[in-house]
Amino acid sequence: MQLSSSKRKTFLSFQPPAIGPEEIAAVTETLESGWLTTGPRAEELERRLAELTGARHALAVASGTAAMHLSLVGLGLGPGDEVITTPITWPATANVIVHTGAKPVFVDVRDSDLNIDPDLVAAAVNEKTKATLPVDLAGQPADLDPLVALGLPVVEDAAHAVEARYRGRRIGSIARATCLSLYATKNVAAGEGGAITTDDDALAEEVRELRLMRRSHGSLYDVRTAGFKANLSDVLAAIALCQLDKIDAHAEIRRRHVEAYDAAVADLAGITPLARDPRDRHALHLYIVRIDPEDAGADRDAYQRALAEENIGTSIHFLPVHTLTYYREHFPNQPSLPVAERAGGEVLSLPLSPAHSDEDIADAVDALRRVHARFAS
Ligand SMILES: Cc1ncc(COP(=O)(O)O)c(C=O)c1O
């Protein structure tokens, strides 16, 4: 294979936002409308997300983290309870369990896609287990059916997976609560924001109250619980609505980029993308490869540094949460999770955004080939 020798001239950001004139106009219009906080655009976003997912309720909130936190609080989780979750996630997934007073119990992931292993979840359930919290890593839905079959509420961290389908079904109402993120890098990016979708009327009612600390009684008000402030601003909802209009166009661009990566890494010994289950629709949020230092000639950290020197930005999704300082100090008896711990040292996410051009991705591929030729020869 011919290797191009020229390094990219400017730094390629890992996941730049794909913001166009539509989003800018929508923000201006919202500011001119006088609605800065939650208003008609947040409500429209909820209608659109319910339509997209097929769920009975969609509740817009301030972040994906808030979506998970309010779902757990709304389900009544608290001190003395345990929630089983995955170590291969952003720490927010575990932090929200801690914030309810419950204990996060980490079980290992599958080697193929690094999603939580349902057999290990089943083995970890005890009388204190009150929910499971799987993650749809990179956009690959977690294996939801066996988790739902356990009879415990499933709160799904679908921050990466807004457009995913699991065995032909849209995510959004398979789990008891499906938690979306509108963070700057996500497939529907508002900068910040999140949403909960659910078919559970009682949970939707709880979350509606918890997110805005309010229950109206005509012109008076009352509080039943010490609620939160986690509603979504209309300014952000306006951006999210534009992004929803582009969801198919953006998915098509990401699909093309993923194809280019798949073709490239097929030739690179020791660099393997995470498995994508052909029975599902993957949301293609991240392109994560694992770097086996034996076959690839160097470890993940060396590859990341070498790619940065080539002006290619990358990221790590994720370091195992149970190995991070807070969790080591507060949950010291956590058994080792060998698959997650090995993967934590091998995963590297390559640039992937609808804002990237085909040439950007070709630059990333060329750089990866050059680095690989240097390390693996
Ligand atoms: C897997 C995962 N869960 C949860 C979150 C938190 O979402 P947010 O940033 O909207 O709070 C993120 C990332 O941002 C994430 O990657």
The ligand as an SDF file (V2000), in Angstrom:
LIG
                    3D

 16 16  0  0  0  0  0  0  0  0999 V2000
  -21.8710    7.2910   28.1990 C   0  0  0  0  0  0  0  0  0  0  0  0
  -22.2140    8.6680   28.6920 C   0  0  0  0  0  0  0  0  0  0  0  0
  -23.1320    8.7870   29.6600 N   0  0  0  0  0  0  0  0  0  0  0  0
  -23.4900    9.9810   30.1490 C   0  0  0  0  0  0  0  0  0  0  0  0
  -22.9230   11.1490   29.6820 C   0  0  0  0  0  0  0  0  0  0  0  0
  -23.3160   12.4360   30.3020 C   0  0  0  0  0  0  0  0  0  0  0  0
  -24.0700   13.2460   29.4550 O   0  0  0  0  0  0  0  0  0  0  0  0
  -24.1020   14.8200   29.7480 P   0  0  0  0  0  0  0  0  0  0  0  0
  -22.7530   15.3620   29.4100 O   0  0  0  0  0  0  0  0  0  0  0  0
  -25.1890   15.3230   28.8300 O   0  0  0  0  0  0  0  0  0  0  0  0
  -24.4550   15.0000   31.1780 O   0  0  0  0  0  0  0  0  0  0  0  0
  -21.9480   11.0660   28.6680 C   0  0  0  0  0  0  0  0  0  0  0  0
  -21.2520   12.2040   28.0810 C   0  0  0  0  0  0  0  0  0  0  0  0
  -21.3210   13.2890   28.0460 O   0  0  0  0  0  0  0  0  0  0  0  0
  -21.5930    9.8090   28.1630 C   0  0  0  0  0  0  0  0  0  0  0  0
  -20.6620    9.6890   27.2050 O   0  0  0  0  0  0  0  0  0  0  0  0
  1  2  1  0
  2  3  1  0
  2 15  2  0
  3  4  2  0
  4  5  1  0
  5  6  1  0
  5 12  2  0
  6  7  1  0
  7  8  1  0
  8  9  2  0
  8 10  1  0
  8 11  1  0
 12 13  1  0
 12 15  1  0
 13 14  2  0
 15 16  1  0
M  END
$$$$
